[in-house]
Amino acid sequence: MLRFLIRRALGALVVLILISAITYGLFWAVPRDPAMLSCGRDCTASALKIIHHNLGTDEPIYLQYWHYMVGIFAGRHFPVGNCPAPCLGYSFDESTPVWPIITGRLPVTISLAIGGSVVFLIVGVGLGMIAAARRGKLIDKVATTLSMFMYSMQIYFLGPIALAILVYGLHLFNNPAYVPFTENPWGWFVGLLIPWAVLATIFVGAYTRMTRSLLIEQFQEEHVKMARAKGMSTPFVFFRYAWRGALSMIITQFGMDFSSLLGGAIITEYTFSLQGLGAFSVEATDKSDLPSIMGIMLFGAALIVIFNAAIDACYAVIDPRVRLN
């Protein structure tokens, strides 16, 4: 088990290094002059030279990348200010290091991702299990039709409708807003209830259909048929054999979806004016703030790689055969 986890950790480290090199090259090496994006339209030669020096782009690309990677672990000093570790760059638009901005916006995104994930896991997986257990019955057809309808919806369409009906029409809720959980747990829950529901809607359809198809496939496996032939109860066979066989794929999909949400639920945050990582990435893109964009990209990529490594560890717990492979 330990060797399995060490292999996965080393593999994740190699992937992170490759992602950082590719990301850095895309944002700094591919453009002919990335400093021009920060200089603006009325750019002079002297101003451009200062920006090159401040960004560190007056050095060879390999030195730029080396200083950037060292800064992540040891911090870095820019002419315009100090950037303590972990330094993901210095935002010249915000006049502050990128990492504190990310950590300041992260609680909003974490709250949105966790709440939405709880909703779509409970509802989506639950509907899929019921549909698979009652295959061909009325409840299966209703669940399948409902999942297709929900899967076809879009956040930028559902969000304004939910606000118009629940907030401005029926006055059941106030405008969605983030309140720190430590300050007011109830305000935190109520303020994010509508964004959770809207965000979960598109995932509920996908998880319902995936869970249903996986469980039906598991019901056709020989060991499941054998267990039922031996007279084992349907609930026991369902949870002991079929559910466990389908769980690995559900965990895989959830790990990718959750890590992507932690990287920023851009449309949801923008629709409900929540100042999370998604909104920050939009702002950085509009202002051509390359250090901020690159910092968000690396942070999101690291989350995806880390969660994939965690999923591999979960495989070893769910299916012992994975450790042998």
C-alpha positions in Angstrom: 0.0 0.0 0.0 2.8 2.4 0.9 4.7 1.7 -2.3 1.6 2.2 -4.3 1.0 5.6 -2.7 4.7 6.6 -3.1 4.5 5.7 -6.8 1.4 7.8 -7.3 2.9 10.8 -5.4 6.0 10.7 -7.5 4.0 10.5 -10.7 1.8 13.5 -9.5 5.0 15.5 -8.8 6.3 14.8 -12.3 3.0 15.8 -13.9 3.0 19.1 -11.8 6.5 20.0 -13.0 5.5 19.4 -16.6 2.3 21.4 -16.2 4.2 24.3 -14.7 6.7 24.3 -17.5 4.0 24.2 -20.2 1.9 26.8 -18.5 4.9 29.1 -18.1 5.8 28.7 -21.7 2.3 29.4 -22.9 2.1 32.6 -21.0 5.6 34.0 -21.2 7.5 32.3 -24.0 4.9 32.0 -26.8 3.9 35.8 -26.9 6.6 37.8 -28.5 6.5 40.5 -25.9 4.2 39.7 -22.9 5.1 43.0 -21.3 3.1 44.8 -24.0 -0.1 43.3 -22.5 0.6 45.1 -19.2 1.9 48.3 -20.7 -1.3 49.4 -22.4 -1.9 51.4 -25.6 0.1 54.5 -24.7 3.2 52.6 -24.1 6.6 54.2 -24.2 10.0 52.5 -24.6 11.1 53.5 -21.1 7.9 52.2 -19.6 8.2 49.0 -21.5 11.7 48.6 -20.2 10.6 49.1 -16.6 7.8 46.5 -17.0 10.3 44.0 -18.5 12.5 44.4 -15.5 9.6 44.2 -13.0 8.2 41.1 -14.7 11.7 39.5 -15.0 11.2 39.1 -18.8 14.6 40.8 -19.5 16.3 37.4 -18.7 16.5 34.2 -20.7 13.4 32.1 -20.6 15.1 29.2 -18.6 16.2 31.7 -15.9 12.7 33.2 -15.8 11.2 29.7 -15.2 13.9 28.8 -12.7 13.3 31.9 -10.6 9.5 31.3 -10.8 9.8 27.8 -9.5 12.3 28.8 -6.8 9.9 31.6 -5.8 7.1 29.0 -5.1 9.1 27.4 -2.4 11.5 30.2 -1.2 9.7 33.4 -2.1 10.9 36.1 -4.4 11.7 39.8 -4.4 10.4 42.0 -7.2 11.4 45.6 -7.7 7.9 46.7 -6.9 7.5 44.6 -3.7 8.3 41.4 -1.9 6.5 38.1 -2.7 6.8 35.6 0.2 6.5 31.8 -0.4 4.5 30.4 -2.0 5.0 33.0 -4.6 2.9 32.5 -7.8 3.8 35.8 -9.2 3.1 39.5 -8.5 0.0 41.1 -9.8 0.8 44.5 -11.0 -2.8 45.4 -11.5 -3.6 44.7 -7.8 -0.1 45.7 -6.6 0.2 42.6 -4.5 1.4 39.0 -4.7 -1.0 36.6 -6.4 -1.1 34.0 -3.7 -2.8 36.2 -1.0 -5.5 37.1 -3.6 -6.1 33.4 -4.3 -6.3 32.5 -0.6 -8.7 35.5 -0.1 -11.0 34.3 -2.8 -10.7 30.6 -2.1 -13.2 30.3 0.8 -16.0 31.5 -1.5 -15.1 28.9 -4.1 -14.7 26.1 -1.6 -18.1 26.9 0.0 -19.7 26.9 -3.5 -18.0 23.7 -4.5 -18.7 21.7 -1.3 -22.3 22.7 -1.1 -23.0 22.1 -4.8 -21.2 18.7 -4.6 -23.2 17.6 -1.6 -26.4 18.4 -3.5 -25.6 16.8 -6.8 -24.1 13.7 -5.2 -27.1 13.0 -2.9 -29.7 13.8 -5.5 -27.9 12.5 -8.6 -26.5 9.3 -7.2 -29.7 8.6 -5.3 -31.9 9.0 -8.4 -29.5 6.8 -10.4 -29.6 4.1 -7.7 -33.4 4.1 -7.6 -33.7 4.1 -11.4 -31.3 1.1 -11.6 -33.1 -0.8 -8.9 -36.5 -0.2 -10.6 -35.3 -0.6 -14.2 -38.1 -0.4 -16.7 -40.6 0.8 -14.1 -42.4 4.2 -14.1 -39.9 5.7 -11.6 -37.0 4.7 -13.8 -38.6 6.4 -16.8 -39.3 9.5 -14.8 -35.8 9.7 -13.3 -34.2 9.2 -16.8 -36.4 11.9 -18.4 -35.7 14.3 -15.5 -32.0 13.7 -15.7 -32.0 14.4 -19.5 -33.9 17.6 -18.9 -31.6 18.8 -16.1 -28.4 17.8 -18.0 -29.5 20.1 -20.9 -29.9 23.1 -18.7 -27.2 25.8 -18.4 -26.2 27.9 -15.4 -26.5 31.2 -17.2 -30.1 30.3 -18.1 -31.2 28.9 -14.8 -29.4 31.5 -12.6 -31.4 34.5 -13.8 -34.7 32.5 -13.7 -34.0 31.4 -10.1 -33.3 35.0 -9.1 -36.4 36.3 -10.8 -38.7 33.8 -9.2 -37.2 33.1 -5.8 -35.7 36.5 -5.0 -37.5 39.2 -7.0 -40.9 37.5 -7.5 -41.8 35.4 -4.4 -39.3 37.2 -2.1 -38.4 33.9 -0.5 -34.7 34.6 -0.4 -32.4 37.6 -0.4 -29.8 38.1 -3.1 -27.2 35.4 -2.9 -24.1 36.6 -1.0 -21.2 34.9 0.7 -21.0 35.2 4.5 -18.0 33.5 6.2 -19.1 30.3 7.9 -17.2 31.2 11.1 -19.1 34.5 11.4 -22.7 33.3 10.6 -23.3 29.7 9.7 -27.0 30.2 9.0 -26.2 33.3 6.8 -23.6 31.3 5.0 -26.1 28.5 4.3 -29.0 30.7 3.2 -26.7 33.0 1.1 -25.4 30.2 -1.0 -28.5 28.0 -1.2 -29.7 29.2 -4.6 -26.2 29.0 -6.2 -25.8 25.5 -4.8 -29.1 24.4 -6.4 -28.3 26.0 -9.7 -24.8 24.6 -9.8 -25.9 21.1 -8.9 -28.7 21.0 -11.5 -26.4 20.3 -14.5 -24.4 17.7 -12.5 -27.5 15.9 -11.1 -28.5 14.8 -14.6 -25.0 13.5 -15.5 -24.6 11.6 -12.2 -28.1 10.1 -12.4 -27.4 8.7 -15.9 -23.9 7.6 -15.0 -24.9 5.8 -11.8 -27.9 4.1 -13.4 -25.8 2.8 -16.4 -23.0 1.6 -14.1 -25.3 -0.3 -11.7 -27.2 -1.9 -14.6 -23.8 -3.0 -16.0 -22.8 -4.4 -12.6 -26.0 -6.4 -12.4 -24.9 -8.3 -15.5 -21.6 -9.4 -14.0 -21.2 -13.1 -13.2 -20.4 -12.6 -9.5 -23.5 -10.5 -9.0 -25.7 -13.1 -10.8 -24.1 -15.9 -8.7 -24.8 -14.0 -5.5 -28.4 -13.6 -6.4 -28.6 -17.3 -7.5 -27.4 -18.3 -4.0 -30.4 -16.6 -2.5 -28.8 -13.5 -1.1 -31.2 -10.6 -0.5 -31.5 -8.0 -3.2 -30.4 -5.1 -0.9 -27.3 -7.1 0.2 -26.3 -7.9 -3.4 -27.0 -4.3 -4.4 -24.7 -2.7 -1.8 -22.2 -5.5 -1.3 -21.4 -6.2 -4.9 -23.1 -4.0 -7.5 -22.6 -0.7 -5.7 -19.0 -1.4 -4.8 -18.2 -2.2 -8.4 -19.7 1.0 -9.7 -18.2 3.2 -6.9 -14.8 3.5 -8.5 -16.1 5.2 -11.7 -18.3 7.5 -9.6 -15.3 8.5 -7.4 -13.2 9.2 -10.5 -15.8 11.5 -12.1 -16.4 13.2 -8.8 -12.7 13.8 -8.2 -12.4 15.6 -11.6 -15.6 17.6 -11.2 -14.8 18.7 -7.6 -11.2 19.7 -8.4 -12.5 21.7 -11.4 -15.0 23.5 -9.2 -12.3 24.3 -6.7 -10.4 25.9 -9.5 -13.3 28.3 -10.0 -16.9 27.9 -10.9 -16.7 30.8 -13.3 -20.2 30.9 -14.7 -21.9 30.4 -11.3 -19.7 33.0 -9.6 -20.3 35.5 -12.3 -24.0 34.9 -12.5 -24.5 35.4 -8.7 -21.8 38.1 -8.3 -19.7 35.9 -5.9 -16.1 37.0 -5.6 -14.4 33.6 -5.9 -11.6 32.3 -8.0 -13.8 32.1 -11.1 -14.6 35.8 -10.8 -11.0 36.6 -10.2 -9.9 34.7 -13.3 -12.4 36.7 -15.4 -11.1 40.0 -13.9 -7.5 39.0 -14.5 -8.3 38.1 -18.1 -10.1 41.3 -18.8 -7.1 43.3 -17.5 -4.5 41.1 -19.2 -2.9 40.4 -15.7 -0.7 37.6 -16.8 0.9 36.8 -13.4 -2.6 36.4 -11.9 -3.8 34.3 -14.8 -0.8 32.0 -14.6 -1.1 31.7 -10.8 -4.8 30.6 -11.1 -3.9 28.2 -13.9 -1.2 26.5 -11.9 -3.3 26.4 -8.7 -6.2 24.8 -10.6 -3.9 22.3 -12.3 -2.3 21.4 -9.0 -5.7 20.7 -7.5 -6.7 18.4 -10.3 -3.4 16.4 -10.1 -3.7 16.2 -6.3 -7.3 15.0 -6.4 -6.4 12.4 -9.1 -3.7 11.1 -6.8 -6.2 10.9 -4.0 -8.6 9.0 -6.2 -5.8 6.5 -6.9 -5.4 6.0 -3.2 -9.2 5.5 -2.9 -9.0 2.8 -5.6 -6.5 0.9 -3.4 -9.0 0.9 -0.6 -12.1 0.0 -2.7 -10.4 -2.6 -4.9 -7.4 -4.4 -3.4 -6.4 -5.7 -6.8 -5.3 -2.1 -7.7 -2.4 -2.4 -5.2 -1.1 -5.5 -7.1 -1.1 -3.6 -10.4 
